[in-house]
């Protein structure tokens, strides 16, 4: 869970646009937003991390996910990596 503008957000899935134009759909273990830039880091359950501009990453929390899956928590800051 991550607080942005006084609101907490949890996300279970992400769609990430890769450099070759393909879109990768992943499960989200953690995510963080860089406060100094418009970048997001997404970490998957297997430990793979993706770091890109927010224009290339869509964080998703479907209505059904909130009650059926363990939540993905945001890390405090991108600087922790």
N, CA, C and O of each residue as an XYZ file, in Angstrom:
324
protein
N       0.844     -1.161      0.000
C       0.000      0.000      0.000
C       0.895      1.231      0.000
O       1.905      1.266      0.703
N       0.539      2.215     -0.765
C       1.344      3.435     -0.890
C       0.418      4.627     -0.839
O      -0.648      4.612     -1.455
N       0.810      5.668     -0.108
C       0.005      6.870     -0.012
C       0.482      7.889     -1.043
O       1.664      8.229     -1.094
N      -0.448      8.372     -1.859
C      -0.179      9.423     -2.834
C      -1.280     10.456     -2.682
O      -2.461     10.122     -2.766
N      -0.912     11.683     -2.463
C      -1.855     12.790     -2.294
C      -2.895     12.480     -1.229
O      -4.073     12.797     -1.394
N      -2.459     11.857     -0.132
C      -3.350     11.584      0.980
C      -4.264     10.385      0.795
O      -5.147     10.148      1.621
N      -4.067      9.625     -0.275
C      -4.888      8.444     -0.540
C      -3.978      7.226     -0.641
O      -2.908      7.299     -1.245
N      -4.398      6.107     -0.053
C      -3.599      4.886     -0.108
C      -4.009      4.042     -1.301
O      -5.196      3.911     -1.600
N      -3.021      3.469     -1.985
C      -3.268      2.660     -3.170
C      -2.604      1.298     -3.045
O      -1.465      1.193     -2.591
N      -3.327      0.248     -3.454
C      -2.792     -1.102     -3.564
C      -3.021     -1.573     -4.988
O      -4.063     -1.293     -5.580
N      -2.052     -2.286     -5.538
C      -2.200     -2.811     -6.889
C      -1.746     -4.261     -6.919
O      -0.753     -4.624     -6.289
N      -2.476     -5.080     -7.650
C      -2.200     -6.515     -7.750
C      -1.507     -6.890     -9.058
O      -0.755     -7.864     -9.110
N      -1.761     -6.120    -10.104
C      -1.246     -6.435    -11.435
C      -0.713     -5.162    -12.089
O      -1.046     -4.043    -11.700
N       0.125     -5.379    -13.094
C       0.632     -4.247    -13.870
C       0.775     -4.672    -15.330
O       1.014     -5.841    -15.635
N       0.627     -3.711    -16.206
C       0.944     -3.893    -17.621
C       2.086     -2.939    -17.923
O       1.991     -1.734    -17.688
N       3.169     -3.502    -18.450
C       4.393     -2.735    -18.660
C       4.732     -2.751    -20.141
O       4.886     -3.815    -20.740
N       4.849     -1.558    -20.731
C       5.242     -1.456    -22.132
C       6.760     -1.568    -22.215
O       7.491     -0.758    -21.647
N       7.216     -2.593    -22.938
C       8.641     -2.848    -23.075
C       9.225     -1.977    -24.195
O       8.478     -1.375    -24.966
N      10.547     -1.912    -24.283
C      11.207     -1.060    -25.281
C      10.883     -1.461    -26.715
O      10.896     -0.617    -27.610
N      10.590     -2.753    -26.944
C      10.266     -3.201    -28.301
C       8.793     -2.996    -28.649
O       8.355     -3.372    -29.736
N       8.024     -2.400    -27.731
C       6.619     -2.104    -27.984
C       5.653     -3.164    -27.464
O       4.446     -2.927    -27.423
N       6.160     -4.318    -27.069
C       5.278     -5.343    -26.517
C       4.843     -4.943    -25.106
O       5.503     -4.145    -24.440
N       3.732     -5.509    -24.672
C       3.218     -5.222    -23.335
C       3.287     -6.496    -22.512
O       2.773     -7.538    -22.919
N       3.919     -6.408    -21.360
C       4.073     -7.549    -20.456
C       3.087     -7.370    -19.305
O       3.038     -6.308    -18.684
N       2.299     -8.417    -19.021
C       1.367     -8.405    -17.895
C       2.006     -9.182    -16.752
O       2.421    -10.327    -16.934
N       2.089     -8.562    -15.569
C       2.763     -9.181    -14.432
C       1.928     -9.030    -13.160
O       1.086     -8.138    -13.057
N       2.176     -9.918    -12.194
C       1.630     -9.761    -10.854
C       2.564     -8.835    -10.089
O       3.771     -8.829    -10.330
N       2.014     -8.060     -9.173
C       2.791     -7.071     -8.425
C       2.973     -7.530     -6.983
O       2.001     -7.793     -6.276
N       4.229     -7.623     -6.559
C       4.538     -7.868     -5.144
C       4.677     -6.524     -4.425
O       4.086     -6.307     -3.368
N       5.469     -5.628     -5.020
C       5.683     -4.279     -4.482
C       5.749     -3.286     -5.631
O       6.046     -3.647     -6.770
N       5.470     -2.045     -5.315
C       5.657     -0.987     -6.291
C       6.051      0.275     -5.538
O       5.748      0.432     -4.356
N       6.727      1.163     -6.237
C       7.094      2.440     -5.641
C       7.163      3.495     -6.736
O       7.409      3.203     -7.907
N       6.937      4.720     -6.311
C       7.004      5.852     -7.229
C       8.114      6.775     -6.758
O       8.209      7.093     -5.573
N       8.945      7.199     -7.684
C      10.035      8.119     -7.379
C       9.455      9.518     -7.231
O       8.914     10.064     -8.193
N       9.558     10.107     -6.041
C       8.999     11.431     -5.793
C       9.706     12.535     -6.576
O       9.127     13.598     -6.799
N      10.944     12.298     -6.994
C      11.719     13.313     -7.703
C      11.549     13.228     -9.222
O      11.986     14.124     -9.945
N      10.926     12.171     -9.701
C      10.753     11.986    -11.149
C       9.418     11.289    -11.386
O       8.741     10.889    -10.439
N       9.053     11.149    -12.624
C       7.796     10.528    -12.989
C       8.021      9.050    -13.314
O       7.579      8.563    -14.355
N       8.713      8.337    -12.415
C       9.073      6.941    -12.645
C       8.441      6.023    -11.616
O       8.168      6.422    -10.484
N       8.211      4.767    -12.039
C       7.632      3.751    -11.169
C       8.490      2.500    -11.241
O       8.968      2.128    -12.313
N       8.685      1.849    -10.093
C       9.358      0.547    -10.040
C       8.319     -0.475     -9.608
O       7.617     -0.282     -8.616
N       8.227     -1.574    -10.370
C       7.340     -2.682    -10.053
C       8.208     -3.910     -9.812
O       9.074     -4.234    -10.625
N       7.976     -4.596     -8.690
C       8.675     -5.841     -8.391
C       7.645     -6.962     -8.378
O       6.598     -6.854     -7.741
N       7.961     -8.049     -9.096
C       7.066     -9.199     -9.199
C       7.362    -10.199     -8.080
O       8.397    -10.093     -7.424
N       6.470    -11.166     -7.852
C       6.711    -12.160     -6.799
C       8.009    -12.956     -6.971
O       8.569    -13.427     -5.981
N       8.500    -13.117     -8.207
C       9.761    -13.861     -8.410
C      10.993    -12.974     -8.252
O      12.115    -13.440     -8.449
N      10.800    -11.694     -7.898
C      11.915    -10.788     -7.648
C      12.344     -9.946     -8.835
O      13.236     -9.108     -8.698
N      11.732    -10.144    -10.000
C      12.060     -9.324    -11.168
C      11.560     -7.905    -10.929
O      10.432     -7.710    -10.477
N      12.404     -6.906    -11.234
C      12.014     -5.503    -11.081
C      11.987     -4.811    -12.432
O      12.846     -5.045    -13.283
N      10.990     -3.956    -12.617
C      10.861     -3.131    -13.816
C      10.824     -1.684    -13.353
O      10.073     -1.345    -12.438
N      11.621     -0.831    -13.970
C      11.687      0.587    -13.624
C      11.529      1.380    -14.905
O      12.310      1.219    -15.842
N      10.523      2.234    -14.949
C      10.264      2.993    -16.170
C       9.457      4.237    -15.839
O       8.989      4.414    -14.715
N       9.306      5.086    -16.834
C       8.440      6.245    -16.703
C       6.999      5.799    -16.538
O       6.609      4.742    -17.033
N       6.208      6.605    -15.844
C       4.823      6.217    -15.576
C       3.992      6.081    -16.853
O       2.936      5.449    -16.833
N       4.446      6.656    -17.944
C       3.714      6.516    -19.205
C       3.812      5.099    -19.764
O       3.058      4.746    -20.670
N       4.727      4.281    -19.241
C       4.920      2.912    -19.718
C       4.408      1.841    -18.758
O       4.478      0.652    -19.070
N       3.896      2.242    -17.601
C       3.442      1.274    -16.599
C       2.026      1.614    -16.164
O       1.751      2.728    -15.721
N       1.123      0.632    -16.297
C      -0.234      0.783    -15.801
C      -0.408     -0.168    -14.627
O      -0.303     -1.384    -14.785
N      -0.676      0.385    -13.449
C      -0.923     -0.418    -12.253
C      -2.416     -0.710    -12.184
O      -3.240      0.178    -12.400
N      -2.764     -1.977    -11.877
C      -4.155     -2.419    -11.964
C      -4.572     -3.085    -10.657
O      -3.820     -3.873    -10.084
N      -5.758     -2.767    -10.202
C      -6.376     -3.466     -9.082
C      -7.825     -3.713     -9.468
O      -8.671     -2.829     -9.339
N      -8.103     -4.919     -9.941
C      -9.451     -5.259    -10.349
C     -10.340     -5.425     -9.124
O      -9.856     -5.793     -8.054
N     -11.598     -5.165     -9.263
C     -12.544     -5.210     -8.161
C     -12.505     -6.543     -7.416
O     -12.550     -6.547     -6.186
N     -12.425     -7.658     -8.112
C     -12.417     -8.981     -7.487
C     -11.143     -9.226     -6.695
O     -11.174     -9.967     -5.712
N     -10.027     -8.630     -7.089
C      -8.737     -8.869     -6.440
C      -8.728     -8.429     -4.984
O      -8.044     -9.038     -4.161
N      -9.467     -7.396     -4.656
C      -9.424     -6.831     -3.311
C      -9.847     -7.837     -2.249
O      -9.405     -7.737     -1.104
N     -10.683     -8.793     -2.596
C     -11.167     -9.739     -1.598
C     -10.575    -11.126     -1.739
O     -10.733    -11.945     -0.834
N      -9.894    -11.424     -2.848
C      -9.450    -12.792     -3.073
C      -7.943    -12.993     -3.051
O      -7.492    -14.136     -2.983
N      -7.150    -11.936     -3.105
C      -5.705    -12.102     -3.158
C      -5.017    -11.266     -2.102
O      -5.539    -10.240     -1.665
N      -3.843    -11.713     -1.696
C      -3.009    -10.956     -0.765
C      -2.563     -9.663     -1.439
O      -2.217     -9.669     -2.621
N      -2.568     -8.569     -0.711
C      -2.249     -7.279     -1.301
C      -0.760     -7.122     -1.581
O       0.086     -7.669     -0.874
N      -0.464     -6.363     -2.624
C       0.922     -5.975     -2.933
C       1.182     -4.673     -2.199
O       0.362     -3.756     -2.242
N       2.306     -4.592     -1.534
C       2.612     -3.404     -0.753
C       3.667     -2.565     -1.449
O       4.614     -3.088     -2.038
N       3.488     -1.264     -1.370
C       4.469     -0.348     -1.936
C       5.650     -0.237     -1.000
O       5.483     -0.224      0.220
N       6.847     -0.157     -1.561
C       8.003      0.128     -0.739
C       8.019      1.622     -0.458
O       7.365      2.394     -1.159
N       8.743      2.024      0.540
C       8.743      3.420      0.961
C       9.244      4.366     -0.124
O       8.674      5.439     -0.320
N      10.299      3.980     -0.829
C      10.888      4.879     -1.818
C      11.736      4.085     -2.794
O      12.288      3.038     -2.454
N      11.830      4.600     -4.009
C      12.684      3.970     -5.009
C      14.124      3.980     -4.534
O      14.895      3.095     -4.904
N      14.504      4.945     -3.736
C      15.882      5.080     -3.274
C      16.322      3.898     -2.414
O      17.521      3.715     -2.203
N      15.382      3.088     -1.910
C      15.725      1.931     -1.099
C      16.334      0.809     -1.930
O      16.879     -0.131     -1.350
N      16.271      0.859     -3.248
C      16.765     -0.216     -4.101
C      18.226     -0.039     -4.408
O      18.812     -0.857     -5.118
